[in-house]
Amino acid sequence: MSFVLDYIEFNFDGLVLAALAGPVLFRDDRAFGPGAAGYRDALCGQIGKVVQSTSESTRILSVTFEDGTRLAVPLDAAEPPGPEMAMLSARGSFIASWSKPQDTDKMK
């Protein structure tokens, strides 16, 4: 895991998930979000944990670990101001990106 100026990188055996929108960690009926007390420690507590599953919807990208803890990257967050919310790469090669959902009402 790397804390960069305005995003966080999660490293999974060569895969790197860059969370440009502030991820929220759900553990033991608690939510740890950006700026909350214990946020960094909660994230660092997942170092070395095995990923059990991943999922995505139009609003959330989720990674669930073997201990039941879930990392959720909101895809509809106000920050960052650009369209990208998360990106996945492997050893420097782009794999995928997730963008903010388009507001179809604004497109009319």
C-alpha positions in Angstrom: 0.0 0.0 0.0 1.2 3.5 -0.9 -0.2 6.7 0.3 0.3 9.2 -2.5 -0.5 13.0 -2.3 -4.1 12.6 -3.4 -4.8 8.9 -3.8 -3.9 5.5 -2.4 -2.4 2.5 -4.2 -3.2 -1.0 -3.1 -0.7 -3.6 -4.3 -1.9 -7.2 -4.7 0.9 -9.5 -5.9 1.8 -7.4 -9.0 -1.7 -5.8 -9.5 -2.0 -2.2 -8.4 -5.4 -0.7 -7.6 -5.1 3.1 -7.5 -8.1 4.5 -5.6 -8.4 8.1 -6.7 -11.7 8.6 -4.8 -11.3 8.1 -1.0 -11.9 4.4 -0.2 -13.9 3.4 2.8 -13.0 0.4 4.9 -15.8 -1.6 6.6 -14.6 -3.9 9.4 -16.4 -5.3 12.5 -19.6 -3.1 11.9 -17.4 0.0 11.7 -16.7 2.2 8.7 -13.4 4.0 8.4 -13.4 6.8 5.8 -10.9 9.5 4.8 -10.1 11.8 7.6 -11.6 9.6 10.3 -9.6 8.7 13.4 -7.9 5.3 12.8 -8.4 5.4 9.0 -4.7 4.9 8.1 -4.3 2.2 10.7 -7.4 0.4 9.5 -6.1 0.4 6.0 -2.6 -0.7 7.0 -4.2 -3.5 9.0 -5.2 -5.2 5.7 -1.6 -5.4 4.5 -0.8 -9.1 3.7 -4.5 -10.1 3.9 -5.8 -12.3 1.0 -8.5 -11.0 -1.3 -11.5 -13.3 -1.1 -13.7 -11.5 -3.8 -14.2 -8.4 -5.8 -17.4 -6.8 -7.1 -18.5 -3.7 -8.9 -21.6 -1.8 -9.5 -22.3 1.6 -11.1 -21.6 3.3 -7.7 -19.0 1.1 -5.9 -15.9 -0.9 -6.5 -15.4 -3.4 -3.7 -12.6 -5.7 -2.5 -13.5 -8.2 0.3 -10.7 -9.8 2.2 -10.4 -13.2 3.8 -11.2 -11.7 7.3 -14.5 -10.2 6.0 -13.2 -6.7 5.9 -14.4 -4.8 2.8 -12.7 -2.0 1.0 -15.1 0.2 -1.0 -14.1 2.8 -3.6 -17.0 5.1 -4.3 -17.4 5.7 -8.0 -19.8 8.6 -7.5 -17.6 10.7 -5.1 -17.3 14.4 -5.5 -13.5 14.2 -5.3 -11.4 13.8 -7.3 -12.8 16.4 -9.7 -12.0 14.4 -12.8 -13.9 11.4 -14.2 -11.6 8.6 -13.0 -12.3 7.1 -9.6 -10.0 4.1 -9.7 -7.5 2.4 -12.0 -6.0 -1.1 -12.2 -2.6 -1.9 -13.6 -0.1 -4.7 -13.6 3.6 -4.0 -13.6 3.1 -0.7 -15.3 0.6 -1.9 -17.9 -2.9 -0.5 -17.8 -5.7 -3.0 -17.3 -8.9 -1.1 -16.4 -10.3 2.1 -15.1 -13.6 3.1 -13.4 -15.2 6.4 -13.9 -17.9 8.4 -12.3 -21.4 7.3 -13.5 -22.8 9.7 -16.0 -25.7 11.8 -14.9 -28.2 11.2 -17.7 -30.4 14.1 -16.5 -27.5 16.5 -17.2 -27.2 15.1 -20.7 -30.7 16.1 -21.8 
